[in-house]
Amino acid sequence: METKGKKAAVFGGASGMGRASAELLAARGADVAVLDRPDSDGEVVATACGGSFHPVDVTDFAGTERALATAADDLGGLHITVTTAGGGIAQRTLTKRGPHDLDTFRRVLDLNAVATFNISRLAAARMSGNEPEDPEGTGERGVIVNTASIAAFEGQVGQVAYTAAKAAIAGMSLTMARDLGSLGIRVLAIAPSLFETGAVRKLPDEAKSALVKDAAFPRRMGRPEEYAKLVLAIVDNPMLNGQCLRLDAGQRFAPR
């Protein structure tokens, strides 16, 4: 799909990989809406991108529906969604204090898997009404890019909730792509390793080096702009569909 002139909504777009994606999409000519928490830097990012900011908590599922509708209306359509909002906790399945807290597990699933599915289903409904882009007879109407993690495949000790949530995002890609294929809507997920975002970005250099010592190359944290470049490649290439792409420098998480 040609990026220039397309309408893109980026969830989690106020920082990290979401911000980099919003900035790169805007630089390549897309009209961008940034959606993130009310107390985020979303307004600043949106202004810099020449776009709009829409405050939202993705675990407020009805609120997310309203925010996405407003963003799409402001944009005048919707062709691309990028969802990077998410997070996790550290808790083992069983400890000396007892079993994993069930409400906490559900909250992690809501924040990651359920929120991502909610955004995807709502975006697909919007995209289905687009006139198909048809430079080579593809009939493409939209692209949905979600964010998993390599923890979906090699979850570490204490990551059982996060692993389950991110594995759900990775796993739904093919089925959702099959569901939406007849409409010309593609669905992919990106599974990053450790990136220079959030709390990880503030770690000392020695600690960062230790965390990526088992990467093949390069042995460093990923950079948000590298995530954004993959988003752009996904949007650009219609043959990419129905899969979860690892963005991990060949790293495989050890148990700890």
C-alpha positions as CSV (number, residue, x, y, z in Angstrom):
1,M,0.0,0.0,0.0
2,E,1.3,3.4,-0.9
3,T,1.8,5.4,2.3
4,K,1.4,8.9,0.9
5,G,-2.0,10.3,1.4
6,K,-3.2,7.3,3.6
7,K,-4.9,7.7,7.0
8,A,-3.1,6.1,9.9
9,A,-4.0,5.7,13.6
10,V,-1.2,4.8,16.0
11,F,-2.1,3.5,19.4
12,G,0.6,4.0,22.0
13,G,1.9,6.7,19.6
14,A,3.1,9.1,22.3
15,S,6.4,7.3,23.0
16,G,8.8,4.6,22.0
17,M,8.0,2.4,19.0
18,G,4.6,4.0,18.5
19,R,6.0,7.5,18.4
20,A,8.7,6.5,16.0
21,S,6.0,4.8,13.8
22,A,3.8,7.9,13.8
23,E,6.7,10.1,13.0
24,L,7.9,7.9,10.1
25,L,4.5,7.4,8.6
26,A,3.9,11.2,8.7
27,A,7.3,11.8,7.1
28,R,6.3,9.5,4.3
29,G,3.1,11.4,3.6
30,A,0.5,9.7,5.7
31,D,-2.1,11.7,7.8
32,V,-1.6,10.5,11.3
33,A,-3.7,10.3,14.4
34,V,-1.9,9.6,17.7
35,L,-3.9,7.7,20.4
36,D,-2.5,7.3,23.9
37,R,-3.2,8.0,27.5
38,P,-4.4,11.4,28.5
39,D,-1.3,12.2,30.6
40,S,1.1,11.2,27.7
41,D,3.0,13.3,25.3
42,G,0.5,12.5,22.6
43,E,-0.4,16.1,21.9
44,V,3.2,17.1,21.4
45,V,3.9,14.1,19.1
46,A,0.7,14.7,17.1
47,T,1.5,18.4,16.6
48,A,5.0,17.6,15.4
49,C,3.5,15.1,12.9
50,G,0.9,17.6,11.8
51,G,-1.8,15.3,13.1
52,S,-4.3,15.0,15.8
53,F,-4.2,13.5,19.4
54,H,-7.0,11.4,20.9
55,P,-6.6,10.5,24.5
56,V,-7.6,6.9,25.3
57,D,-7.1,4.0,27.8
58,V,-7.1,0.9,25.6
59,T,-8.5,-1.2,28.5
60,D,-11.7,1.0,28.3
61,F,-13.0,-0.9,25.3
62,A,-16.1,1.3,24.7
63,G,-13.9,4.4,25.1
64,T,-11.5,3.0,22.6
65,E,-14.3,2.5,20.1
66,R,-15.3,6.2,20.5
67,A,-11.7,7.4,20.2
68,L,-11.0,5.4,17.1
69,A,-14.3,6.6,15.5
70,T,-13.3,10.2,16.3
71,A,-9.8,9.7,15.0
72,A,-11.0,8.2,11.7
73,D,-13.6,10.9,11.3
74,D,-10.9,13.6,11.8
75,L,-8.6,11.9,9.4
76,G,-11.3,11.4,6.8
77,G,-10.8,7.7,6.7
78,L,-8.6,4.9,8.0
79,H,-6.1,2.7,6.0
80,I,-3.4,1.8,8.6
81,T,-3.5,1.0,12.3
82,V,-0.4,0.4,14.4
83,T,-0.9,-0.8,18.0
84,T,2.0,-0.7,20.4
85,A,0.1,-0.1,23.6
86,G,0.7,-2.9,26.1
87,G,2.8,-4.0,29.1
88,G,3.2,-6.8,31.7
89,I,4.1,-7.8,35.2
90,A,6.5,-10.2,36.8
91,Q,4.7,-13.0,38.7
92,R,5.3,-16.8,38.7
93,T,2.5,-19.3,38.2
94,L,3.2,-20.4,41.8
95,T,5.3,-18.9,44.6
96,K,5.6,-19.5,48.4
97,R,2.9,-16.9,48.8
98,G,0.5,-18.9,46.6
99,P,-0.7,-19.1,43.0
100,H,-0.6,-16.4,40.4
101,D,-3.2,-13.7,41.1
102,L,-6.0,-14.3,38.6
103,D,-7.2,-10.7,38.4
104,T,-3.7,-9.6,37.6
105,F,-3.5,-12.2,34.8
106,R,-6.8,-11.0,33.4
107,R,-5.6,-7.4,33.5
108,V,-2.5,-8.3,31.5
109,L,-4.6,-10.1,28.9
110,D,-7.0,-7.1,28.7
111,L,-4.2,-4.6,28.2
112,N,-2.5,-6.6,25.5
113,A,-4.6,-9.3,23.8
114,V,-8.1,-8.1,24.3
115,A,-7.3,-4.4,23.6
116,T,-5.4,-5.3,20.5
117,F,-8.2,-7.5,19.2
118,N,-10.7,-4.7,20.0
119,I,-8.7,-2.1,18.0
120,S,-8.2,-4.6,15.1
121,R,-11.9,-5.5,14.8
122,L,-13.0,-1.8,14.9
123,A,-10.3,-0.8,12.4
124,A,-11.3,-3.6,10.1
125,A,-14.9,-2.4,10.1
126,R,-13.7,1.1,9.1
127,M,-11.2,-0.1,6.5
128,S,-13.8,-2.4,4.8
129,G,-15.6,0.7,3.5
130,N,-12.5,2.1,1.7
131,E,-12.2,2.2,-2.0
132,P,-9.6,-0.4,-2.9
133,E,-6.1,0.7,-3.8
134,D,-5.5,-1.0,-7.1
135,P,-2.2,-0.2,-8.8
136,E,-1.6,-3.9,-9.7
137,G,-5.0,-5.4,-9.3
138,T,-4.6,-6.1,-5.5
139,G,-7.7,-4.4,-4.3
140,E,-6.1,-3.5,-1.0
141,R,-8.1,-1.6,1.5
142,G,-6.1,-1.6,4.8
143,V,-3.2,-2.8,6.9
144,I,-3.4,-3.7,10.6
145,V,0.0,-3.9,12.4
146,N,0.0,-5.2,16.0
147,T,2.8,-5.7,18.5
148,A,3.7,-9.1,20.1
149,S,7.0,-9.8,21.7
150,I,9.7,-12.6,21.4
151,A,8.4,-13.4,24.9
152,A,5.4,-15.0,23.0
153,F,7.8,-17.7,21.9
154,E,10.4,-17.8,24.8
155,G,8.7,-16.4,27.8
156,Q,11.0,-16.1,30.8
157,V,10.4,-17.1,34.4
158,G,7.7,-14.8,35.8
159,Q,6.3,-13.8,32.4
160,V,3.4,-16.3,32.2
161,A,0.7,-13.6,31.8
162,Y,2.7,-11.5,29.4
163,T,3.7,-14.5,27.4
164,A,0.1,-15.6,27.1
165,A,-1.0,-12.2,26.0
166,K,1.7,-11.7,23.4
167,A,1.3,-15.2,22.1
168,A,-2.4,-14.5,21.6
169,I,-1.4,-11.4,19.5
170,A,1.0,-13.5,17.4
171,G,-1.4,-16.3,17.0
172,M,-4.4,-14.3,15.9
173,S,-2.5,-12.8,12.9
174,L,-3.0,-15.5,10.4
175,T,-6.6,-16.3,11.4
176,M,-7.6,-12.6,11.3
177,A,-5.8,-12.2,7.9
178,R,-7.8,-15.1,6.6
179,D,-11.0,-13.5,8.0
180,L,-10.3,-10.2,6.3
181,G,-8.5,-11.4,3.1
182,S,-11.6,-11.1,0.9
183,L,-11.9,-7.5,2.0
184,G,-8.3,-6.6,1.0
185,I,-7.2,-6.0,4.6
186,R,-3.8,-7.4,5.7
187,V,-2.9,-8.3,9.3
188,L,0.5,-8.7,10.8
189,A,2.3,-8.6,14.1
190,I,5.8,-7.6,15.0
191,A,7.6,-9.4,17.8
192,P,10.4,-7.2,19.1
193,S,13.1,-8.2,21.5
194,L,14.4,-5.7,24.0
195,F,14.2,-2.1,22.7
196,E,15.3,1.3,24.0
197,T,11.9,2.2,25.3
198,G,10.3,2.9,28.7
199,A,12.1,1.8,31.8
200,V,14.6,-0.3,29.8
201,R,16.0,2.9,28.2
202,K,17.1,4.2,31.6
203,L,19.1,1.1,32.5
204,P,22.9,1.5,32.8
205,D,24.9,0.5,29.8
206,E,26.4,-2.5,31.6
207,A,22.9,-3.8,32.4
208,K,21.7,-3.3,28.8
209,S,24.8,-5.3,27.5
210,A,24.0,-8.2,29.8
211,L,20.4,-8.3,28.6
212,V,21.4,-8.7,24.9
213,K,24.5,-10.8,25.3
214,D,22.9,-13.8,23.6
215,A,21.8,-11.8,20.5
216,A,23.5,-12.9,17.3
217,F,24.0,-9.4,15.8
218,P,23.8,-6.6,16.6
219,R,24.3,-7.1,20.3
220,R,22.5,-4.1,21.5
221,M,19.0,-2.9,22.3
222,G,16.7,-2.3,19.4
223,R,15.9,1.3,18.4
224,P,12.4,2.6,18.1
225,E,13.1,3.8,14.6
226,E,14.0,0.2,13.6
227,Y,10.5,-0.9,14.6
228,A,9.1,2.0,12.6
229,K,11.0,1.0,9.5
230,L,9.5,-2.5,9.7
231,V,6.0,-1.0,10.0
232,L,6.7,1.0,6.8
233,A,8.0,-2.1,5.0
234,I,4.8,-4.0,6.0
235,V,2.6,-1.3,4.7
236,D,4.6,-1.0,1.5
237,N,4.7,-4.8,0.6
238,P,1.3,-6.4,-0.1
239,M,2.8,-9.9,0.0
240,L,3.5,-9.6,3.7
241,N,0.4,-10.9,5.5
242,G,-0.9,-13.3,8.2
243,Q,2.3,-13.7,10.2
244,C,4.3,-12.5,13.2
245,L,7.7,-11.1,12.2
246,R,10.5,-11.3,14.8
247,L,12.6,-8.1,15.2
248,D,15.2,-9.4,17.5
249,A,18.8,-9.5,16.2
250,G,18.7,-13.2,16.4
251,Q,18.1,-13.2,20.2
252,R,16.4,-16.0,22.0
253,F,15.4,-15.4,25.6
254,A,16.9,-17.7,28.2
255,P,14.7,-18.9,31.1
256,R,16.1,-16.0,33.2
